[in-house]
């Protein structure tokens, strides 16, 4: 059974940092691209960052470029999203998504709240 579990969310002040983790099981993690999405209240889910399965190439939404970094450790079956210089508009539920081999899986989400 494929499972993705996010962790690392929480409450942080503007300008602070958080690191989200996405732990995968039940799949050959290295064969899957990984994406982080977020969804704020009343808004559509948006793609934040992505990392490829083979070369590990990365892409970011313009709103997070220079502040967020996506990475992966295939030996640990885990992907990460390092978030620095957080802003109030980064407040959302963050979801991990793995895509590969004609299938995809989603995590349950982790809440990130940026507030003073």
N, CA, C and O of each residue as an XYZ file, in Angstrom:
464
protein
N       0.845     -1.182      0.000
C       0.000      0.000      0.000
C       0.887      1.240      0.000
O       1.742      1.411      0.869
N       0.665      2.102     -0.992
C       1.446      3.324     -1.093
C       0.963      4.325     -0.053
O      -0.237      4.545      0.112
N       1.920      4.924      0.643
C       1.566      5.893      1.668
C       2.582      7.017      1.683
O       3.788      6.781      1.620
N       2.084      8.243      1.768
C       2.917      9.429      1.953
C       2.470     10.103      3.238
O       1.278     10.326      3.451
N       3.431     10.426      4.093
C       3.113     11.061      5.362
C       3.936     12.334      5.495
O       5.166     12.291      5.537
N       3.241     13.473      5.561
C       3.912     14.755      5.739
C       4.066     15.054      7.232
O       3.268     14.612      8.059
N       5.095     15.804      7.546
C       5.311     16.270      8.906
C       6.118     17.557      8.853
O       6.674     17.917      7.816
N       6.174     18.247      9.991
C       7.011     19.440     10.079
C       6.260     20.752     10.040
O       6.861     21.815     10.196
N       4.951     20.696      9.835
C       4.184     21.924      9.826
C       4.055     22.509     11.226
O       4.444     21.886     12.214
N       3.503     23.715     11.292
C       3.308     24.352     12.578
C       3.079     25.836     12.449
O       2.812     26.356     11.366
N       3.189     26.506     13.581
C       3.009     27.951     13.651
C       4.378     28.616     13.704
O       5.227     28.241     14.512
N       4.585     29.592     12.852
C       5.866     30.282     12.811
C       5.618     31.763     12.556
O       4.634     32.125     11.911
N       6.489     32.606     13.048
C       6.359     34.037     12.830
C       6.851     34.412     11.434
O       7.669     33.697     10.857
N       6.366     35.515     10.890
C       6.882     35.989      9.599
C       8.406     36.137      9.651
O       8.967     36.637     10.626
N       9.054     35.691      8.579
C      10.504     35.694      8.530
C      11.144     34.428      9.042
O      12.350     34.237      8.892
N      10.354     33.557      9.647
C      10.875     32.321     10.191
C      11.018     31.221      9.154
O      10.781     31.428      7.964
N      11.412     30.047      9.631
C      11.664     28.902      8.756
C      10.985     27.645      9.282
O      10.770     27.484     10.483
N      10.659     26.771      8.360
C      10.170     25.437      8.679
C      10.716     24.469      7.633
O      10.993     24.855      6.498
N      10.866     23.216      8.030
C      11.207     22.181      7.063
C      10.146     21.102      7.099
O       9.930     20.460      8.127
N       9.495     20.910      5.986
C       8.506     19.854      5.860
C       9.171     18.586      5.349
O      10.107     18.636      4.550
N       8.676     17.460      5.818
C       9.156     16.158      5.357
C       7.997     15.370      4.773
O       6.850     15.520      5.194
N       8.308     14.537      3.809
C       7.322     13.647      3.182
C       7.948     12.257      3.149
O       8.827     11.980      2.334
N       7.489     11.394      4.035
C       8.016     10.040      4.127
C       7.147      9.095      3.305
O       5.931      9.037      3.487
N       7.784      8.357      2.399
C       7.051      7.476      1.490
C       7.277      6.010      1.844
O       8.352      5.626      2.305
N       6.251      5.207      1.622
C       6.365      3.771      1.802
C       5.479      3.073      0.776
O       4.523      3.655      0.263
N       5.810      1.822      0.486
C       4.996      1.046     -0.443
C       5.247      1.345     -1.904
O       4.455      0.950     -2.759
N       6.350      2.045     -2.212
C       6.691      2.339     -3.596
C       8.200      2.443     -3.736
O       8.917      2.641     -2.755
N       8.670      2.306     -4.969
C      10.091      2.506     -5.235
C      10.294      4.003     -5.386
O      10.144      4.559     -6.474
N      10.630      4.637     -4.293
C      10.590      6.091     -4.187
C      11.444      6.760     -5.258
O      11.065      7.797     -5.802
N      12.583      6.172     -5.555
C      13.506      6.806     -6.503
C      12.930      6.899     -7.911
O      13.438      7.666     -8.730
N      11.888      6.143     -8.209
C      11.256      6.167     -9.531
C      10.170      7.234     -9.653
O       9.566      7.391    -10.715
N       9.926      7.956     -8.579
C       8.821      8.897     -8.544
C       9.319     10.337     -8.461
O      10.223     10.652     -7.687
N       8.717     11.203     -9.269
C       8.897     12.630     -9.063
C       8.056     13.039     -7.848
O       7.031     12.424     -7.554
N       8.497     14.061     -7.165
C       7.781     14.516     -5.968
C       7.430     15.992     -6.125
O       8.243     16.804     -6.567
N       6.222     16.304     -5.755
C       5.755     17.696     -5.812
C       5.166     18.089     -4.468
O       4.553     17.272     -3.781
N       5.358     19.327     -4.108
C       4.673     19.916     -2.958
C       3.625     20.899     -3.477
O       3.912     21.775     -4.293
N       2.412     20.726     -2.981
C       1.318     21.641     -3.268
C       0.896     22.307     -1.960
O       1.239     21.851     -0.869
N       0.156     23.379     -2.098
C      -0.458     23.989     -0.913
C      -1.859     24.499     -1.270
O      -2.166     24.816     -2.419
N      -2.676     24.560     -0.239
C      -4.023     25.068     -0.420
C      -4.387     25.947      0.765
O      -4.449     25.488      1.905
N      -4.624     27.213      0.474
C      -5.048     28.157      1.497
C      -6.569     28.186      1.543
O      -7.219     27.826      0.561
N      -7.149     28.607      2.661
C      -8.617     28.659      2.780
C      -9.234     29.488      1.661
O      -8.820     30.620      1.412
N     -10.225     28.915      0.992
C     -10.927     29.632     -0.059
C     -10.187     29.734     -1.369
O     -10.651     30.402     -2.292
N      -9.035     29.078     -1.468
C      -8.244     29.144     -2.701
C      -8.035     27.751     -3.276
O      -8.195     26.743     -2.588
N      -7.673     27.719     -4.562
C      -7.392     26.442     -5.202
C      -6.012     25.921     -4.779
O      -5.133     26.683     -4.375
N      -5.858     24.613     -4.886
C      -4.563     24.016     -4.593
C      -3.569     24.457     -5.660
O      -3.880     24.436     -6.851
N      -2.372     24.855     -5.231
C      -1.365     25.315     -6.167
C      -0.065     24.554     -5.999
O       0.296     24.145     -4.895
N       0.634     24.369     -7.113
C       1.928     23.703     -7.092
C       2.981     24.670     -6.564
O       3.099     25.798     -7.043
N       3.735     24.223     -5.584
C       4.756     25.052     -4.959
C       6.146     24.713     -5.477
O       6.914     25.601     -5.847
N       6.463     23.419     -5.501
C       7.802     22.998     -5.904
C       7.744     21.557     -6.381
O       6.869     20.788     -5.984
N       8.702     21.203     -7.247
C       8.757     19.846     -7.776
C      10.210     19.419     -7.930
O      11.096     20.241     -8.165
N      10.437     18.105     -7.790
C      11.779     17.556     -7.988
C      11.655     16.274     -8.786
O      10.804     15.433     -8.497
N      12.504     16.126     -9.792
C      12.441     14.971    -10.663
C      12.973     13.711    -10.003
O      13.635     13.749     -8.966
N      12.654     12.578    -10.655
C      13.017     11.284    -10.084
C      14.441     10.859    -10.436
O      15.112     10.209     -9.635
N      14.893     11.217    -11.610
C      16.184     10.711    -12.076
C      17.292     11.719    -11.825
O      18.216     11.459    -11.054
N      17.196     12.866    -12.477
C      18.244     13.880    -12.348
C      18.040     14.778    -11.149
O      18.941     15.525    -10.767
N      16.854     14.710    -10.549
C      16.581     15.555     -9.395
C      16.461     17.022     -9.752
O      16.724     17.888     -8.919
N      16.063     17.311    -10.994
C      15.873     18.704    -11.383
C      14.699     19.288    -10.607
O      13.749     18.584    -10.265
N      14.783     20.583    -10.336
C      13.779     21.226     -9.501
C      13.091     22.377    -10.222
O      13.647     22.999    -11.127
N      11.872     22.636     -9.793
C      11.105     23.771    -10.298
C      10.321     24.374     -9.145
O       9.936     23.674     -8.208
N      10.088     25.680     -9.219
C       9.411     26.382     -8.134
C       8.388     27.364     -8.681
O       8.548     27.915     -9.770
N       7.340     27.568     -7.907
C       6.412     28.653     -8.209
C       7.147     29.974     -8.008
O       8.026     30.085     -7.153
N       6.778     30.963     -8.797
C       7.440     32.260     -8.689
C       7.322     32.836     -7.277
O       8.222     33.531     -6.806
N       6.223     32.548     -6.618
C       5.967     33.123     -5.298
C       6.920     32.611     -4.223
O       7.031     33.222     -3.161
N       7.607     31.500     -4.480
C       8.489     30.925     -3.454
C       9.938     30.838     -3.896
O      10.796     30.431     -3.112
N      10.227     31.212     -5.132
C      11.603     31.138     -5.623
C      12.537     31.949     -4.747
O      12.240     33.088     -4.387
N      13.669     31.351     -4.408
C      14.650     32.033     -3.571
C      14.385     31.884     -2.089
O      15.244     32.222     -1.274
N      13.208     31.383     -1.717
C      12.872     31.195     -0.304
C      12.697     29.728      0.066
O      13.042     29.321      1.175
N      12.166     28.939     -0.850
C      11.904     27.519     -0.598
C      12.896     26.665     -1.374
O      13.337     27.032     -2.463
N      13.237     25.518     -0.795
C      14.114     24.557     -1.465
C      13.542     23.162     -1.307
O      13.288     22.705     -0.192
N      13.341     22.489     -2.432
C      12.874     21.101     -2.399
C      14.076     20.184     -2.572
O      14.996     20.481     -3.334
N      14.056     19.067     -1.854
C      15.146     18.097     -1.969
C      14.595     16.714     -1.670
O      13.449     16.564     -1.246
N      15.426     15.708     -1.897
C      14.998     14.345     -1.620
C      16.198     13.513     -1.193
O      17.338     13.782     -1.573
N      15.907     12.496     -0.394
C      16.911     11.515      0.024
C      16.314     10.158     -0.298
O      15.513      9.622      0.467
N      16.708      9.608     -1.434
C      16.113      8.340     -1.877
C      16.460      7.188     -0.943
O      15.696      6.228     -0.837
N      17.588      7.268     -0.273
C      17.963      6.219      0.669
C      17.008      6.173      1.863
O      16.815      5.125      2.479
N      16.418      7.323      2.176
C      15.479      7.409      3.297
C      14.029      7.452      2.841
O      13.118      7.568      3.662
N      13.811      7.358      1.511
C      12.450      7.435      0.966
C      11.721      8.685      1.458
O      10.544      8.634      1.814
N      12.429      9.787      1.472
C      11.873     11.015      2.037
C      12.202     12.213      1.152
O      13.302     12.332      0.612
N      11.223     13.086      1.023
C      11.414     14.365      0.351
C      11.220     15.478      1.375
O      10.558     15.299      2.397
N      11.815     16.628      1.075
C      11.783     17.740      2.017
C      11.394     19.029      1.300
O      11.574     19.176      0.091
N      10.861     19.946      2.078
C      10.640     21.300      1.585
C      11.130     22.244      2.675
O      10.484     22.414      3.709
N      12.284     22.855      2.425
C      12.822     23.840      3.348
C      12.222     25.182      3.001
O      12.339     25.648      1.867
N      11.579     25.807      3.974
C      10.894     27.072      3.745
C      11.514     28.145      4.630
O      11.451     28.068      5.857
N      12.104     29.129      4.004
C      12.739     30.235      4.714
C      12.016     31.544      4.411
O      11.239     31.629      3.460
N      12.276     32.543      5.214
C      11.690     33.872      5.012
C      10.182     33.774      4.801
O       9.631     34.360      3.869
N       9.537     33.033      5.672
C       8.110     32.779      5.498
C       7.296     34.056      5.635
O       7.621     34.954      6.413
N       6.226     34.103      4.848
C       5.325     35.235      4.834
C       3.925     34.781      5.254
O       3.607     33.593      5.199
N       3.102     35.727      5.667
C       1.755     35.358      6.079
C       0.991     34.686      4.937
O       0.141     33.827      5.172
N       1.297     35.078      3.712
C       0.600     34.483      2.567
C       1.046     33.059      2.259
O       0.482     32.413      1.376
N       2.052     32.560      2.976
C       2.440     31.156      2.842
C       1.565     30.243      3.692
O       1.686     29.021      3.611
N       0.695     30.815      4.497
C      -0.190     30.018      5.330
C      -1.104     29.158      4.466
O      -1.815     29.664      3.598
N      -1.075     27.849      4.716
C      -1.840     26.903      3.912
C      -1.640     25.504      4.470
O      -0.804     25.280      5.346
N      -2.416     24.577      3.951
C      -2.133     23.164      4.166
C      -1.221     22.729      3.016
O      -1.520     22.968      1.846
N      -0.112     22.092      3.368
C       0.875     21.664      2.389
C       0.756     20.158      2.179
O       0.710     19.380      3.132
N       0.707     19.767      0.904
C       0.525     18.371      0.534
C       1.713     17.873     -0.276
O       2.262     18.594     -1.110
N       2.093     16.652     -0.020
C       3.114     15.965     -0.797
C       2.433     15.077     -1.836
O       1.423     14.434     -1.551
N       2.999     15.050     -3.044
C       2.435     14.251     -4.135
C       3.584     13.546     -4.846
O       4.576     14.175     -5.216
N       3.445     12.245     -5.033
C       4.454     11.459     -5.747
C       3.844     10.931     -7.039
O       2.739     10.388     -7.037
N       4.568     11.095     -8.135
C       4.056     10.708     -9.458
C       5.098      9.862    -10.172
O       6.266     10.237    -10.274
N       4.642      8.698    -10.669
C       5.559      7.859    -11.420
C       4.943      6.518    -11.741
O       3.963      6.105    -11.121
N       5.528      5.838    -12.722
C       5.048      4.509    -13.089
C       3.547      4.490    -13.369
O       2.867      3.508    -13.070
N       3.035      5.578    -13.942
C       1.621      5.639    -14.279
C       0.695      5.787    -13.090
O      -0.514      5.596    -13.224
N       1.230      6.120    -11.936
C       0.398      6.249    -10.741
C       0.808      7.492     -9.962
O       1.843      8.103    -10.230
N      -0.015      7.845     -9.008
C       0.351      8.936     -8.122
C      -0.261      8.713     -6.747
O      -1.243      7.985     -6.597
N       0.324      9.339     -5.767
C      -0.154      9.229     -4.403
C      -0.094     10.599     -3.742
O       0.714     11.449     -4.115
N      -0.962     10.799     -2.755
C      -1.040     12.052     -2.014
C      -0.909     11.773     -0.528
O      -1.360     10.744     -0.025
N      -0.282     12.712      0.159
C      -0.288     12.665      1.607
C      -1.539     13.333      2.154
O      -2.382     13.830      1.407
N      -1.638     13.331      3.493
C      -2.837     13.862      4.131
C      -2.747     15.366      4.370
O      -3.747     16.011      4.689
N      -1.554     15.918      4.215
C      -1.359     17.349      4.384
C      -0.857     17.717      5.770
O      -1.102     17.012      6.750
N      -0.152     18.834      5.829
C       0.321     19.373      7.098
C       0.084     20.886      7.093
O       0.356     21.560      6.099
N      -0.418     21.406      8.199
C      -0.789     22.814      8.275
C       0.442     23.669      8.571
O       1.218     23.381      9.483
N       0.597     24.713      7.787
C       1.621     25.724      8.035
C       0.901     27.054      8.256
O       0.140     27.512      7.403
N       1.152     27.656      9.403
C       0.537     28.937      9.728
C       1.637     29.948     10.023
O       2.466     29.744     10.910
N       1.631     31.034      9.271
C       2.624     32.089      9.455
C       1.892     33.305     10.020
O       1.086     33.940      9.340
N       2.190     33.605     11.258
C       1.463     34.684     11.932
C       2.289     35.230     13.083
O       3.055     34.508     13.722
N       2.117     36.514     13.331
C       2.794     37.123     14.481
C       1.878     37.118     15.700
O       2.269     37.590     16.768
